[in-house]
Amino acid sequence: QVQLVESGGGLVQPGGSLTLSCAASGNILLVNVMRWYRQAPGKQRDLVATISASEDTNYAHSVKGRFTISRDNAKNTAYLQMNSLQPEDTGVYYCNAEVWSNGDLGDYWGQGTQVTVSS
């Protein structure tokens, strides 16, 4: 069994910064790609950033230059550094990861962490 736990969300003023963390735990052989998604109220869940096991990164156009995804493979943890936050960045942020466990490659989700950008 594999679990993903996000942390670091909260309330921040426009222009502020937050760093989210996503820790994978359980019977893990290897964590492959890790992703951050966000879901604004009443909208679909959108991909924000991706990082491969070799640390290649990709970003949604709306966050490029403001957000940075990184990972610590020794800790099976991904991070999302968010700068210059705007009200449109508000939403629940979810971590997603492809994990090799018990000989299978599984797709796992965290429970989400709320980010609210408001003055």
N, C-alpha and C positions, 0 to 999 in steps of 0.2 A: 504494500500500500504506500502511496506517495501523497504527501500533502504540500500545498503551497499556501503560505501565509503572507499577506501583504500588511504593511504598516507604513506610517508616516503621513497619512492624510490629515486634513484639518481645514481650518478657516484661515484665509490669507487675504490681504488687501491687494488690489490691482498693482502690478509692478513687483510684487513680492516673489519669494522663492519657497519651494518645498522639495524635499527629497523623499521619494517612495522607495521602499525595500520589498523584495519578494524572496522569501527563503523557502527552498524546497527541502523536505525531509522525508525519511522513510527508507525503504529498501531500494536505494538508488545505485545503479551501476554508472550511469552517465547522464548528465543533463545536456540535451542537444540545444535546439533553438529556444530562446526565451522571448516573450513578447509582452508588451503593455497595450491594453485596450482601454477605451473609456466609453462610458455611456451617459449621455446627458439626459435629463428628464424628458420622457416622451419620445426619445430618439433611439435609433439603432446603436448597437455596440460597434465602435469604429477602432481600427488598428491605429495605434499611435507610434510605436517604435518596435524594432526587432533587433535582436543581437544573436549571432550564430555562436556555436561553440568555439570557433576561431576568432570571435569578437568582431566580425564584420557587422556593420550597423546599417539600418535603414529607418527613415522617418517619414511620417505623414507631412505633406507640404505645410500644413497649418502650424506645425511645431518646429520645423527645421530652423536651426539657429538659436532656438530658445531652450529646447529640451536635449538632454544627453542621457543615453542609455549606456549602462556599463554592467559588468558582472565580475564576481569573484568566484572562480571555479572551485577553489579550495573550500569555499563555504556554501557552494550551490545556491548562490544568492545573486539576484539581479537588482539593479538600482535604476531609478529614473530621476535625474536631477532636472527640476523644472524652474526656469528663470523667467522673468518678465511675464508673470502670469496675468491673464486677462479673464474677465467674467465668462467668456465663451469657453474657457478651459474647465469650467465647473462640470462635475460629473462624478460618477463612481468609476474608479480606476481598477481594472482587473489585470492580474498577472496570468499568463498562459505559458506552459512549457511542455516540450516534448521530452519525455524521460524514458531511458532504458531501465527497466526494472523487471527482475525475474524472467529475463530472456525476451521480453516484449517491449516494443516502443509504444508508450501510451501518451495520451494528450490530457493534460491536467489543467484545472483552473483554481485560482484562489477565490476567496469569498468577496473580495472587493474592498476598497477603502475610499471613503468619500473625500473629495476635494471641492471646496467651495471658495470661489474668488469673489469677494464682495467688499465694498467699503462700508 
